[in-house]
Amino acid sequence: MDKVEPSLQLCIDQQLPLSRRLLQALRSEEQALVNNDVDALEQITVEKNKLVKLLMTGQQQLRRHLAQQGLPTDPASLRRWLDSRPDKPSDSDLLLTSNLQRDAQEINRSNGILLQRLANRNQAGLSALRGQSDTGIYGPTGQNGQLSSFRLNI
């Protein structure tokens, strides 16, 4: 075995703890969104972005190491390489990493929806404060949006 394999193994070994940390950060982000905690959201976003960058860098290194081993860079090739190793990671670790990444994607999608709803609500509030029509907010007369300046003189 050449010198590249330990580096490849290191990349693989780093994925599980990084995936766990990312999932926790996304759960914290979700809680901050639900609680409308802007300060916590700012801190969590910094951590989340750092973890995503680390995971992406690790995946790039993994593909580079696979190519140096003469293996295709697809997941099936990685799996074949792992299965051929005497010190291969356990199937449960690989499954756990895959499940964590899938869960992280789902929470990230959900958080994106929460963010969009908050942005829409904030935009509607700003529009109402600016006196713009069609804000989606009903006034005291039961009319949606700002009253028109158009009047009928009878």
N, C-alpha and C positions, 0 to 999 in steps of 0.2 A: 504494500500500500504506500502511496506517495504522500507528500507533505500537504496536499490539498485536502485530503479527507478529514483530518482533524478540524480544519477551518469550516468545512461543510457541516460537520457534526456540531460545531459550536453554533453556527447559524440556526440549525434545527433546534438545538437545546434552548436557545434564547426565545423562540417563538411562543412557547407555552406561558412563561411568566409575563411576557409583554402582552399577550392576548388577555390574560387574567386582569392585568392592570388596566388595559383599555376598556374592558367590559365594566370594571368598577367605575372608571371615570365617566363612562356613558351613563351608568345608572345614577351617579351623582349629578350629572348634567340634567338628566330627566327630573330628578327631585328639585333641583334649583329652578328649572323651568316651571314646574308645577307650583312651587312656592314663590315664584316671581322674585327670586333672590339674585339680583344682578351682580352683586359683589362676588358671591360664590360662583356664579356662572363665568365671570371673567377669569377667575383662578382655574376653574376646571377646564376651560377652553385652552388655556396655555398648556396644561398637563396633557390634555387629549391630543392636541396638535403635536406635541413632542413625541408621544407614544405612537401616533400614526406614522410620523416620520421615521422613527426607529424600526417599526414593523416593515415599512416600505423599503428602507435601506437593507434590512435583513433579507427580504425577499429578493432584492436585486443581487445581493451577495450570493444567495442560494443559487440563483439562475447562473451567475457567473461561474461559481464553483462546479455546478453540474456540467456546464459547457467545457470547463477545463478537464473534467473527468471523461469527456467524450460522450456524455449523456445528453439526450434531448432535454430541454428545459421545461417540459410539461409535468404536471403532478404525477402522472402514471409512471414516468421515468424515475422521479424522486422516490416513489413508493418501491419500485423494483430495486433501486440502489439500497434503500434502507433495509429491505427484506434480505439482501445478500450479505449484510454486515453481521459479524458475530456479536457486536455490541449494539445492535439496533435498538432504537427506543421502543418501548412497549406499545402495543396496539392501543391500549387504553390512553396513553399520552397523546398519540396521534389523533385519536377520536376526540379526546377532550379538547385539544387545540382546534380542531375543525369545528366542533360544537360551539366553543367560545367565540370563534370568529363569526360563525353564522348568527349567534345571539347578538353579538356586537353590531352586525349589519342591521339586524331587525330593530334594535334599540335606537341606532343612529337614524334609521328611516322614521321611526316614531317621533324622535326628538325633532327631526326636520319638520314634521307636520305640526308639532307644538309650536315651534318657532314661527312657522308661517301664520298660524292662527293668532299668535301674539302680535306679529307684525301687522296683520290685517286689522286687529282691534286697535292698535296704536294709531294706524293710519286713519281709521274712522274717527277716532277721538281728535286727532289733529285737524282733520277736515271740518269737524264740528266747531272746533275752536276758531278756525279761520273763517267760518261762516259759509263754507262751500256747501252746495246742495248735494242731495243724494248721499248723505253720510250713513244711512242705514239706522239712524237714531231718530226716534219719534219725539216730536215736540209736544207741548202741552195741548195742542189742538188735535193731536192724533195724526198729524201729517208727518210723512217721512221727509227728513231733510230740512233745509232752510226754506222759509217762506219766500215766495217770489215777490219782487218789488212791483210786479204788475198788478194794477187794481182796476176794477171796473167802476166807472163813475156812472151811476144811474140817476 
